[in-house]
Amino acid sequence: MRYHLHGKHLVLGVCGGIAAYKSVELLRHLVKEEAVVRVVMTDNAAHFVGPITFEALSHTPVCRNLFAISDEAAVQHIHWAQEAEAVVIAPATANIIGKLAGGIADDALSTFMLAVTCPVLICPAMNTHMYESKAVQRNLTLLKSYGYTILDPGAGELACGTTGPGRLPDPAIIFDALVDLLTPKDLEGRKVLITAGPTREAIDPVRFITNPSSGKMGYAVARAAAMRGAQVTLISGPTALAPPLNVCVLPVTSAAEMAAAVLGQMDGHDIIIKTAAVADFRPAAVSDLKIKKEQAQLSIALERTQDILKAVGERKKNQILVGFAAETHDLDAFATGKLKAKNLDIIVGNLIGPSDAGFCADTNRATLYFSNDTREQVDLMTKADLAHLLLDRIVGLAN
Ligand code: CTP
């Protein structure tokens, strides 16, 4: 089941860098998930964001200067190190990275870090040349050898005007990396192939047939599987979603492209999950030129696309195959019919209609149908939770 941050003791370390403002957003996100977050910041960090901001959001005094506080408070901060279930340092400057690599303890954050025994996520952010310098790279290698997890910085234009790696990733990515750090890896060693989103079937160079699939369910499954240690390939139709952390995304547009990608990839995967809303029909002929509105009426002849899931079901060997069924009525009959016709192990059925389930919604209300003729009715839950529940059932089948 999904790793929930509710009640977890976390420590956010903040260093002095332009990107310190992003750690405010990260803190908000963590507090929203009901984690108990304490903030340790360097003096330089306070030049960029005031401690009061972190105090207001975390509802706890910030630890900033071990030498200016009472003995009792100093001991309390050792308690923080012992209680912490994870520590994230974002942004991590070259200075703190060097101090942690060398075991130096000369301020609140570096001293605190020496007492930490839980998983640690380091998020470097600095000028590209600094980041690529031999000293910083050597120190990061040392930190990895100590068991710290390093979140690679993003590349792009930096505040200092240079372009290249060094940018602190968005708070949502740091959040995911932190949850990833804490999630048990029960899919370690498994290769999972997932499809998501709609397909587009061209009518002419400026028009196509599609459906309202947002891709949210498939991306949630990909994100969850990657967090649980699987090697994930996500074949995605056009969506507005960011690629999930540690997922290899193969973009496709049409049903034919999706079919070629899935059938080309399937042999290397243990688990195949098809959430994509594939178009069942495409225009029989695609006009090379834009169709003009000369006639009063227009008919477009459609032909069937390949049923990708059915083709995978016919070829699968010792692989777990999961499909999705979106129906407006008779869910039980249609879903179980597809389960058998496509040789699936599980089909996730959901009724399209309620605004809290199906296309575009962040939540889903589903029934899982299994090949042994059992079924499981699932309450309304987020697509992230449904993704983890589905993976729980898959892990159950795989073991
Ligand atoms: N699917 C597929 N290829 C298609 C159509 C559907 O792989 N050309 C897969 C979907 O990814 C989903 C499952 O089949 O996992 C069921 O899709 P759905 O649209 O609900 O059903 P269809 O099989 O297309 O049947 P119908 O449209 O008649 O309901």
Residues whose N, C-alpha, C, O or C-beta is under 5 A from the ligand:
A	BS01	CTP	K274 T275 A276 A277 V278 A279 D280 T305 Q306 D307 I308 L309 G323 F324 A325 A326
